[in-house]
Amino acid sequence: MASCAPIAVALDAPDLDTAARWAALVAPHVSTLKIGLELYLRYGPDVVASVRGASSVQIFLDLKLHDIPATVAGAARAVARLRPALLTVHAAAGPTAIRAAAEAAPDARIVAVTVLTSLGEGDLARIGLAGPVSGAARRLAALAVEAGARGLVCSPQEVAAVRAEVGEDIMLVTPGVRPAGAALDDQARVATPEEALRAGADLLVIGRPITGAADPGAAAAAIGASLRRAEAARS
Ligand code: C5P
């Protein structure tokens, strides 16, 4: 069986049993499972063991830490024992907080969130971040990488610009991915999985197109196969 498509399945489930069931179905086909704030806050650290099961899939803890450096360090240390491969911190928490997370969880890849895609230019101006969204995203990306982040979350539309800013060694993680013809749900600016990879993304966050399918395992396998075909066509 072909395995390990560069996909992080967003396990945005209403309860732990559903998350664990989705995880077991998709784990043979994808590299990563993403646990977000809602599931983590409802069920606590045990959620990680429940979704990991017996698989060797990577865990992406998307907790978006944003606090003073000592608190971010303590939080990162607290979750490091869960052995997440990826842990998110807001770049706007500042370089000292990002460095603190990287030092407190040295085995996790700290992934910095630049600008939430839910924020428009008007919102950014009110927050006090001047200029276009892409400028703020590039600035925050550079700051985060300099402080020790080894990954960044950005929209498929920003991937190429952010890649130019930070170079090849940084993992770029993109949500807002929809296979051609799939429902957009509440995502506005989307790219297909093939487009996102072509633009330079390393890991695609995909939730509902997989978890909302009648057979999530088959949906994950199909997207993985389409990525491999696109890759083969390019090489
Ligand atoms: O179901 P869907 O594929 O839209 O899931 C996308 C996942 O990525 C969700 O867990 C969502 O919280 C997350 N996300 C996003 N847009 C961002 C950052 C994270 O959709 N800018």
Boltz pocket constraint, residues with backbone or C-beta under 6 A from the ligand:
constraints:
  - pocket:
      binder: B
      contacts: [[A, 10], [A, 11], [A, 12], [A, 36], [A, 115], [A, 116], [A, 117], [A, 118], [A, 153], [A, 175], [A, 176], [A, 177], [A, 184], [A, 185], [A, 187], [A, 205], [A, 206], [A, 207], [A, 208], [A, 209]]
      max_distance: 6.0
